Amino acid sequence: MLALFAVASSCSLKADNDRPIDFTQLPEVSKKFIRTHFNEQDVSFITMEQEVVSRSYDVYFKNGYKVEFDRKGEWEDVDCKQDTVPAAIVPKPIQDYVASKHPGFWIVKINRDRRDYEIDLNNGIEIKFDLKFNVIRYDD
């Protein structure tokens, strides 16, 4: 029993198995997201990370943009470097907040999960919102 425990604890729970895949191998919801908000032809490469209990997808574009998708194909993170994140993916209350509190600046990165949204502005400010779009943290 002790030997089995030692072997099990020496194995990582994360497989770190990133492998390249084709656009056609993405979940349908991911393909639709890219076709709607980005140009499928501008995709440089795609990886799928297979972990013990889940998988995720990273799509890299020729211009340096990156979109991360969860196991269901829903976007989690969109990084447009210094360019504007497509407005259609940013919730309206976040758009309104940035327009009123940070006029002249734009969102270059957005991340969402089950608890919150986090955005990066082109001036380096990071703002975190709860799911009701209340500001919960500022970083610079």
Order of alpha helices (4+ residues) and beta strands (2+ residues): alpha-beta-alpha-beta-beta-beta-beta-alpha-beta-beta-beta-beta
